Amino acid sequence: MGIVLARIDQRLIHGIVVTQWAGHTRAKRLMVVDDVVSQDEVQKTAMRMSKPAGTGMSIIDTDTAITNFNAGKYDDHNVLLVVREPETLLKLAAGGVQIPKVNVGIIFDGEGKTTVKKMVSVNEKEVADLKALKAKGIPVTFHFVPGDAEESLETYIK
C-alpha cells in the first residue's frame, strides 16, 4: 500500500500521532522524513521510545526515503509519513514518491509567519509549497486530530 497519509507536524512523533493518527490510518509503519533529525541519534532514540507495539518506525533523510519508496521497500506497509515542512513533501513527490493526501497538523509560529488557524502558522514559502502540493493533484487538508472536521486548504489559505 505504501503511504496512507502524509502529515506535516513540527512535533513529528508525539502523543497525537501515536495514539490517534497511527490507529486511525491503521499504520504499520511510522516514518519521519527529515534531513536534520535523521542525523540526530538523541532525537531518534526519544521518538523510537514512543513507537506503538506492533508498528515499525523509520527516521530517514529525504534522499533515502525517495530511494526506498522507489525500490518498493514499503509497498506492503501502511506508512504514516510525518514531516516538519511542506518542502520535504514536494521533494518526495518530485522524486517519484506517491503521496495520496497531505494533512496539515502543526506548523509552529515564528518570525515572518501568519497564524492561519490554531496550531498552524505559515510563511510565504510554506504557503507556496502547500499550493504546489495541491497543484500536483495531492489533496491538502487541515486536520488536527481524527475526530475534528477535515478542512480544505482553501479554508485558510487562498
N, CA, C and O of each residue as an XYZ file, in Angstrom:
632
protein
N       0.821     -1.197      0.000
C       0.000      0.000      0.000
C       0.861      1.255      0.000
O       0.528      2.214     -0.695
N       1.943      1.283      0.744
C       2.795      2.467      0.789
C       2.239      3.515      1.740
O       1.725      3.186      2.809
N       2.342      4.758      1.350
C       1.915      5.850      2.221
C       0.390      5.904      2.274
O      -0.273      5.937      1.238
N      -0.158      5.914      3.481
C      -1.599      6.063      3.645
C      -1.961      7.515      3.967
O      -3.078      7.953      3.693
N      -1.033      8.248      4.540
C      -1.247      9.654      4.859
C       0.102     10.310      5.106
O       0.987      9.714      5.719
N       0.253     11.528      4.630
C       1.429     12.337      4.942
C       0.972     13.489      5.828
O       0.056     14.229      5.471
N       1.609     13.634      6.973
C       1.213     14.676      7.923
C       2.359     15.652      8.110
O       3.507     15.248      8.297
N       2.042     16.937      8.058
C       3.017     17.968      8.391
C       2.795     18.297      9.859
O       1.750     18.826     10.239
N       3.773     17.984     10.667
C       3.645     18.170     12.110
C       5.044     18.445     12.661
O       5.891     17.552     12.698
N       5.274     19.673     13.084
C       6.617     20.036     13.521
C       7.002     19.398     14.848
O       8.155     19.510     15.265
N       6.077     18.736     15.517
C       6.439     17.955     16.702
C       6.827     16.529     16.302
O       7.277     15.749     17.142
N       6.656     16.197     15.057
C       6.972     14.886     14.490
C       6.238     13.774     15.246
O       5.007     13.753     15.235
N       6.946     12.855     15.897
C       6.291     11.752     16.597
C       5.973     12.203     18.025
O       6.879     12.494     18.806
N       4.696     12.258     18.356
C       4.253     12.650     19.696
C       2.897     12.005     19.948
O       2.404     11.234     19.125
N       2.303     12.321     21.082
C       1.094     11.651     21.534
C      -0.020     11.569     20.514
O      -0.567     10.489     20.289
N      -0.366     12.665     19.899
C      -1.487     12.673     18.946
C      -1.185     11.768     17.749
O      -2.064     11.049     17.272
N       0.039     11.806     17.275
C       0.406     10.971     16.128
C       0.343      9.497     16.516
O      -0.193      8.674     15.773
N       0.893      9.171     17.678
C       0.980      7.771     18.099
C      -0.384      7.226     18.528
O      -0.773      6.132     18.121
N      -1.111      7.990     19.351
C      -2.341      7.442     19.929
C      -3.568      7.631     19.046
O      -4.542      6.891     19.184
N      -3.540      8.606     18.142
C      -4.733      8.837     17.334
C      -4.506      8.568     15.846
O      -5.226      7.771     15.245
N      -3.516      9.223     15.255
C      -3.339      9.090     13.807
C      -2.866      7.705     13.392
O      -3.305      7.187     12.366
N      -1.982      7.099     14.169
C      -1.497      5.763     13.793
C      -2.657      4.770     13.743
O      -2.748      3.974     12.809
N      -3.532      4.811     14.730
C      -4.686      3.912     14.740
C      -5.699      4.259     13.671
O      -6.227      3.373     12.999
N      -5.969      5.528     13.512
C      -6.953      5.978     12.526
C      -6.554      5.558     11.110
O      -7.402      5.169     10.307
N      -5.271      5.640     10.818
C      -4.789      5.293      9.469
C      -4.431      3.817      9.341
O      -4.112      3.341      8.251
N      -4.484      3.085     10.476
C      -4.061      1.682     10.520
C      -2.619      1.531     10.049
O      -2.262      0.576      9.359
N      -1.813      2.493     10.441
C      -0.407      2.493     10.038
C       0.332      1.322     10.654
O       0.173      1.021     11.838
N       1.129      0.676      9.851
C       2.009     -0.382     10.334
C       3.445      0.128     10.444
O       4.315     -0.533     11.011
N       3.672      1.326      9.885
C       4.994      1.948      9.982
C       4.809      3.452     10.124
O       4.114      4.083      9.327
N       5.441      4.016     11.146
C       5.532      5.458     11.285
C       6.858      5.863     10.667
O       7.896      5.271     10.965
N       6.824      6.874      9.806
C       8.047      7.273      9.131
C       8.236      8.780      9.235
O       7.392      9.562      8.797
N       9.352      9.167      9.819
C       9.748     10.571      9.846
C      10.771     10.764      8.738
O      11.777     10.057      8.679
N      10.512     11.721      7.863
C      11.484     12.073      6.842
C      11.939     13.492      7.147
O      11.183     14.455      7.017
N      13.203     13.591      7.559
C      13.756     14.888      7.939
C      15.277     14.802      7.848
O      15.895     13.933      8.463
N      15.867     15.697      7.086
C      17.311     15.641      6.853
C      18.122     15.971      8.101
O      19.265     15.528      8.214
N      17.573     16.727      9.035
C      18.297     17.086     10.268
C      18.087     16.014     11.341
O      19.051     15.488     11.897
N      16.838     15.701     11.624
C      16.533     14.740     12.687
C      17.114     13.359     12.371
O      17.512     12.633     13.282
N      17.162     13.000     11.111
C      17.697     11.680     10.749
C      19.171     11.537     11.123
O      19.691     10.422     11.171
N      19.849     12.655     11.389
C      21.266     12.612     11.777
C      21.457     12.791     13.283
O      22.590     12.811     13.764
N      20.357     12.921     14.032
C      20.424     13.211     15.462
C      19.989     11.978     16.265
O      18.796     11.709     16.404
N      20.959     11.243     16.785
C      20.659      9.983     17.478
C      19.825     10.199     18.742
O      19.025      9.334     19.098
N      19.993     11.320     19.421
C      19.226     11.581     20.642
C      17.735     11.723     20.301
O      16.889     11.095     20.936
N      17.425     12.539     19.311
C      16.019     12.713     18.917
C      15.439     11.413     18.371
O      14.288     11.081     18.652
N      16.221     10.684     17.601
C      15.742      9.422     17.042
C      15.421      8.425     18.159
O      14.403      7.734     18.111
N      16.289      8.358     19.152
C      16.055      7.436     20.275
C      14.792      7.819     21.032
O      13.996      6.950     21.389
N      14.600      9.103     21.280
C      13.412      9.563     22.000
C      12.140      9.224     21.220
O      11.154      8.777     21.806
N      12.158      9.433     19.917
C      10.968      9.129     19.116
C      10.699      7.631     19.068
O       9.546      7.204     19.112
N      11.753      6.837     18.977
C      11.567      5.380     18.909
C      10.947      4.828     20.194
O      10.259      3.808     20.162
N      11.188      5.499     21.324
C      10.611      5.047     22.597
C       9.088      5.164     22.603
O       8.418      4.474     23.372
N       8.539      6.027     21.758
C       7.084      6.219     21.741
C       6.390      5.367     20.681
O       5.176      5.461     20.503
N       7.148      4.549     19.990
C       6.581      3.728     18.916
C       5.590      2.720     19.489
O       5.928      1.984     20.416
N       4.381      2.677     18.955
C       3.421      1.682     19.426
C       3.894      0.260     19.119
O       4.550      0.015     18.107
N       3.552     -0.666     20.009
C       3.896     -2.073     19.783
C       3.259     -2.543     18.475
O       2.128     -2.175     18.158
N       3.977     -3.335     17.742
C       3.436     -3.887     16.506
C       3.601     -2.988     15.286
O       3.132     -3.325     14.200
N       4.251     -1.868     15.455
C       4.495     -0.987     14.312
C       5.998     -0.834     14.110
O       6.790     -0.992     15.038
N       6.359     -0.527     12.892
C       7.735     -0.219     12.589
C       7.937      1.277     12.621
O       6.969      2.038     12.591
N       9.169      1.702     12.681
C       9.450      3.135     12.634
C      10.725      3.369     11.832
O      11.734      2.689     12.015
N      10.650      4.339     10.950
C      11.818      4.760     10.191
C      12.003      6.254     10.413
O      11.039      7.019     10.400
N      13.229      6.654     10.612
C      13.564      8.074     10.720
C      14.725      8.280      9.755
O      15.877      7.992     10.079
N      14.405      8.777      8.576
C      15.386      8.795      7.495
C      15.392     10.147      6.780
O      14.482     10.960      6.944
N      16.438     10.366      5.987
C      16.524     11.620      5.237
C      15.736     11.508      3.927
O      15.296     10.426      3.540
N      15.573     12.625      3.274
C      14.722     12.697      2.080
C      15.243     11.796      0.961
O      14.463     11.083      0.330
N      16.534     11.821      0.713
C      17.077     11.002     -0.380
C      16.883      9.508     -0.117
O      16.537      8.753     -1.025
N      17.104      9.092      1.116
C      16.899      7.678      1.467
C      15.429      7.303      1.292
O      15.121      6.222      0.791
N      14.530      8.184      1.700
C      13.099      7.900      1.540
C      12.748      7.726      0.061
O      12.033      6.792     -0.303
N      13.242      8.609     -0.777
C      12.958      8.509     -2.213
C      13.492      7.181     -2.759
O      12.792      6.476     -3.485
N      14.720      6.853     -2.410
C      15.323      5.602     -2.882
C      14.516      4.399     -2.415
O      14.211      3.505     -3.204
N      14.170      4.379     -1.133
C      13.453      3.224     -0.582
C      12.034      3.089     -1.144
O      11.597      1.982     -1.460
N      11.317      4.207     -1.268
C       9.958      4.116     -1.825
C      10.016      3.666     -3.277
O       9.226      2.816     -3.690
N      10.928      4.214     -4.049
C      11.019      3.843     -5.458
C      11.473      2.403     -5.658
O      11.192      1.796     -6.692
N      12.178      1.854     -4.662
C      12.599      0.450     -4.722
C      11.492     -0.489     -4.241
O      11.644     -1.710     -4.281
N      10.380      0.088     -3.786
C       9.257     -0.738     -3.342
C       9.406     -1.289     -1.930
O       8.685     -2.207     -1.538
N      10.341     -0.730     -1.167
C      10.627     -1.251      0.169
C       9.416     -1.221      1.101
O       9.297     -2.064      1.990
N       8.518     -0.256      0.902
C       7.376     -0.106      1.813
C       6.040     -0.441      1.137
O       4.979     -0.086      1.651
N       6.092     -1.119     -0.005
C       4.858     -1.406     -0.744
C       3.846     -2.212      0.065
O       2.639     -2.058     -0.121
N       4.329     -3.069      0.960
C       3.393     -3.885      1.742
C       3.188     -3.327      3.158
O       2.718     -4.040      4.045
N       3.539     -2.067      3.364
C       3.343     -1.413      4.660
C       2.262     -0.340      4.505
O       2.076      0.216      3.423
N       1.573     -0.067      5.571
C       0.737      1.143      5.626
C       1.583      2.180      6.348
O       1.786      2.093      7.559
N       2.073      3.160      5.603
C       3.028      4.118      6.164
C       2.333      5.437      6.488
O       1.716      6.058      5.623
N       2.443      5.850      7.743
C       2.049      7.200      8.146
C       3.323      8.023      8.115
O       4.199      7.868      8.966
N       3.415      8.894      7.132
C       4.609      9.709      6.906
C       4.451     11.032      7.641
O       3.413     11.683      7.530
N       5.473     11.434      8.392
C       5.436     12.685      9.139
C       6.661     13.520      8.775
O       7.793     13.040      8.815
N       6.412     14.769      8.422
C       7.489     15.694      8.080
C       7.261     17.010      8.822
O       6.168     17.271      9.326
N       8.312     17.837      8.883
C       8.168     19.138      9.541
C       7.769     20.247      8.578
O       7.141     21.230      8.972
N       8.141     20.078      7.308
C       7.965     21.158      6.343
C       7.258     20.650      5.082
O       7.499     19.524      4.649
N       6.393     21.471      4.496
C       5.790     21.078      3.214
C       6.846     20.865      2.125
O       6.638     20.069      1.209
N       7.961     21.563      2.218
C       9.025     21.430      1.217
C       9.509     19.982      1.093
O       9.823     19.524     -0.005
N       9.568     19.268      2.215
C      10.011     17.866      2.189
C       9.062     17.028      1.333
O       9.504     16.167      0.573
N       7.771     17.278      1.456
C       6.797     16.524      0.657
C       6.936     16.848     -0.826
O       6.781     15.969     -1.674
N       7.226     18.100     -1.135
C       7.462     18.459     -2.543
C       8.667     17.714     -3.097
O       8.636     17.231     -4.229
N       9.734     17.620     -2.298
C      10.929     16.883     -2.748
C      10.603     15.407     -2.965
O      11.043     14.808     -3.947
N       9.831     14.823     -2.050
C       9.449     13.419     -2.199
C       8.609     13.221     -3.461
O       8.843     12.284     -4.225
N       7.639     14.100     -3.678
C       6.787     13.994     -4.870
C       7.612     14.156     -6.140
O       7.413     13.427     -7.112
N       8.537     15.111     -6.131
C       9.404     15.318     -7.300
C      10.279     14.089     -7.543
O      10.659     13.805     -8.679
N      10.596     13.360     -6.465
C      11.415     12.151     -6.590
C      10.616     10.917     -6.971
O      11.169      9.821     -7.064
N       9.323     11.087     -7.191
C       8.508      9.969     -7.655
C       7.732      9.249     -6.569
O       7.089      8.236     -6.839
N       7.781      9.757     -5.340
C       7.048      9.121     -4.242
C       5.573      9.494     -4.353
O       5.230     10.670     -4.478
N       4.708      8.490     -4.305
C       3.265      8.707     -4.409
C       2.712      9.111     -3.050
O       2.780      8.340     -2.092
N       2.167     10.311     -2.965
C       1.593     10.824     -1.722
C       0.091     10.960     -1.944
O      -0.344     11.797     -2.735
N      -0.711     10.136     -1.247
C      -2.150     10.161     -1.518
C      -2.875     11.368     -0.938
O      -3.901     11.796     -1.467
N      -2.335     11.921      0.159
C      -3.032     13.008      0.832
C      -2.089     13.663      1.829
O      -1.252     12.996      2.438
N      -2.229     14.982      1.993
C      -1.426     15.717      2.969
C      -2.348     16.284      4.031
O      -3.365     16.912      3.736
N      -1.966     16.046      5.266
C      -2.692     16.524      6.431
C      -1.808     17.556      7.115
O      -0.702     17.233      7.548
N      -2.283     18.798      7.217
C      -1.535     19.838      7.926
C      -1.977     19.792      9.379
O      -3.134     20.066      9.700
N      -1.037     19.439     10.258
C      -1.356     19.310     11.670
C      -0.836     20.470     12.493
O      -1.608     21.303     12.969
N       0.487     20.522     12.659
C       1.097     21.567     13.478
C       2.269     22.179     12.719
O       3.217     21.486     12.352
N       2.188     23.486     12.492
C       3.322     24.264     11.989
C       3.450     25.454     12.935
O       2.567     26.309     13.004
N       4.570     25.494     13.664
C       4.749     26.493     14.720
C       4.818     27.912     14.171
O       5.202     28.150     13.025
N       4.433     28.833     15.030
C       4.533     30.264     14.740
C       6.010     30.670     14.796
O       6.827     29.990     15.416
N       6.327     31.753     14.161
C       7.697     32.259     14.173
C       7.796     33.541     13.380
O       6.798     34.067     12.888
N       9.017     34.035     13.264
C       9.243     35.282     12.552
C       8.817     35.156     11.089
O       9.175     34.196     10.408
N       8.062     36.122     10.627
C       7.623     36.143      9.237
C       6.446     35.234      8.945
O       6.088     35.024      7.786
N       5.841     34.693      9.995
C       4.716     33.775      9.798
C       3.390     34.432     10.168
O       3.335     35.362     10.973
N       2.349     33.930      9.571
C       0.993     34.369      9.864
C       0.216     33.160     10.371
O       0.230     32.094      9.756
N      -0.453     33.339     11.487
C      -1.271     32.253     12.024
C      -2.557     32.176     11.216
O      -3.319     33.140     11.146
N      -2.791     31.007     10.601
C      -3.996     30.828      9.788
C      -5.075     30.062     10.532
O      -6.256     30.174     10.204
N      -4.680     29.287     11.527
C      -5.621     28.610     12.412
C      -4.842     28.128     13.622
O      -3.612     28.179     13.639
N      -5.561     27.661     14.637
C      -4.903     27.173     15.839
C      -3.878     26.103     15.470
O      -4.204     25.136     14.782
N      -2.661     26.278     15.922
C      -1.538     25.357     15.730
C      -0.933     25.393     14.328
O      -0.062     24.580     14.019
N      -1.373     26.309     13.481
C      -0.785     26.392     12.138
C      -0.476     27.843     11.794
O      -1.372     28.678     11.666
N       0.833     28.123     11.646
C       1.304     29.426     11.184
C       2.238     29.177     10.007
O       3.059     28.260     10.031
N       2.103     29.991      9.000
C       2.866     29.743      7.777
C       3.532     31.015      7.270
O       3.040     32.124      7.474
N       4.669     30.819      6.601
C       5.317     31.929      5.910
C       4.996     31.815      4.414
O       4.294     30.896      3.993
N       5.511     32.744      3.630
C       5.185     32.761      2.195
C       5.647     31.480      1.500
O       4.937     30.951      0.645
N       6.831     30.979      1.860
C       7.337     29.763      1.207
C       6.445     28.561      1.537
O       6.140     27.756      0.657
N       6.032     28.439      2.784
C       5.178     27.314      3.159
C       3.824     27.395      2.440
O       3.275     26.375      2.023
N       3.294     28.608      2.299
C       2.042     28.777      1.540
C       2.254     28.321      0.094
O       1.449     27.572     -0.459
N       3.349     28.785     -0.504
C       3.633     28.405     -1.900
C       3.813     26.892     -2.029
O       3.334     26.286     -2.988
N       4.506     26.284     -1.059
C       4.730     24.837     -1.114
C       3.422     24.051     -0.939
O       3.204     23.047     -1.618
N       2.564     24.505     -0.038
C       1.269     23.827      0.132
C       0.439     23.927     -1.151
O      -0.188     22.956     -1.575
N       0.447     25.106     -1.756
C      -0.288     25.280     -3.015
C       0.327     24.413     -4.122
O      -0.394     23.872     -4.960
N       1.644     24.285     -4.122
C       2.310     23.453     -5.140
C       1.935     21.984     -4.973
O       1.749     21.274     -5.962
N       1.823     21.526     -3.733
C       1.391     20.140     -3.499
C      -0.009     19.939     -4.064
O      -0.275     18.950     -4.746
N      -0.893     20.875     -3.777
C      -2.262     20.777     -4.282
C      -2.278     20.819     -5.820
O      -3.037     20.092     -6.460
N      -1.437     21.673     -6.396
C      -1.366     21.769     -7.858
C      -0.895     20.464     -8.497
O      -1.180     20.206     -9.666
N      -0.176     19.643     -7.732
C       0.253     18.331     -8.230
C      -0.870     17.292     -8.133
O      -0.687     16.126     -8.482
N      -2.021     17.737     -7.655
C      -3.148     16.822     -7.545
C      -3.223     16.094     -6.211
O      -4.005     15.156     -6.054
N      -2.419     16.520     -5.260
C      -2.416     15.888     -3.935
C      -3.367     16.684     -3.041
O      -3.151     17.878     -2.832
N      -4.416     16.048     -2.508
C      -5.314     16.766     -1.593
C      -4.552     17.258     -0.358
O      -3.775     16.513      0.238
N      -4.781     18.507      0.013
C      -4.149     19.093      1.195
C      -5.264     19.586      2.106
O      -6.090     20.411      1.715
N      -5.270     19.058      3.341
C      -6.319     19.449      4.280
C      -5.713     19.808      5.633
O      -4.586     19.433      5.956
N      -6.493     20.540      6.401
C      -6.146     20.815      7.794
C      -6.953     19.842      8.629
O      -8.170     19.729      8.478
N      -6.248     19.133      9.524
C      -6.940     18.101     10.305
C      -6.075     17.804     11.528
O      -5.151     16.994     11.455
N      -6.368     18.448     12.633
C      -5.513     18.323     13.816
C      -5.577     16.927     14.419
O      -4.546     16.289     14.634
N      -6.787     16.455     14.690
C      -6.968     15.085     15.203
C      -8.094     14.421     14.400
O      -8.949     15.112     13.846
N      -8.097     13.094     14.335
C      -9.102     12.412     13.511
C     -10.543     12.787     13.837
O     -11.390     12.775     12.944
N     -10.843     13.118     15.084
C     -12.217     13.459     15.462
C     -12.662     14.846     15.026
O     -13.854     15.152     15.066
N     -11.727     15.686     14.611
C     -12.073     17.029     14.123
C     -12.586     16.952     12.692
O     -12.327     15.996     11.962
N     -13.323     17.993     12.317
C     -13.740     18.103     10.918
C     -12.512     18.392     10.060
O     -11.637     19.167     10.446
N     -12.466     17.771      8.916
C     -11.378     17.998      7.974
C     -11.705     19.249      7.155
O     -12.823     19.397      6.662
N     -10.728     20.146      7.011
C     -10.960     21.402      6.301
C      -9.992     21.523      5.131
O      -8.816     21.176      5.241
N     -10.498     22.012      4.027
C      -9.675     22.113      2.826
C      -8.605     23.191      2.974
O      -8.703     24.060      3.841
N      -7.600     23.128      2.135
C      -6.536     24.139      2.116
C      -7.124     25.529      1.935
O      -6.690     26.485      2.577
N      -8.111     25.633      1.061
C      -8.685     26.941      0.742
C      -9.464     27.562      1.900
O      -9.779     28.751      1.868
N      -9.769     26.778      2.903
C     -10.471     27.325      4.068
C      -9.628     28.399      4.749
O     -10.162     29.380      5.267
N      -8.316     28.211      4.746
C      -7.431     29.137      5.453
C      -6.382     29.792      4.565
O      -5.840     30.838      4.925
N      -6.089     29.206      3.429
C      -5.066     29.756      2.541
C      -5.683     29.929      1.163
O      -6.010     28.954      0.486
N      -5.837     31.183      0.759
C      -6.472     31.478     -0.537
C      -5.454     31.500     -1.642
O      -5.804     31.732     -2.800
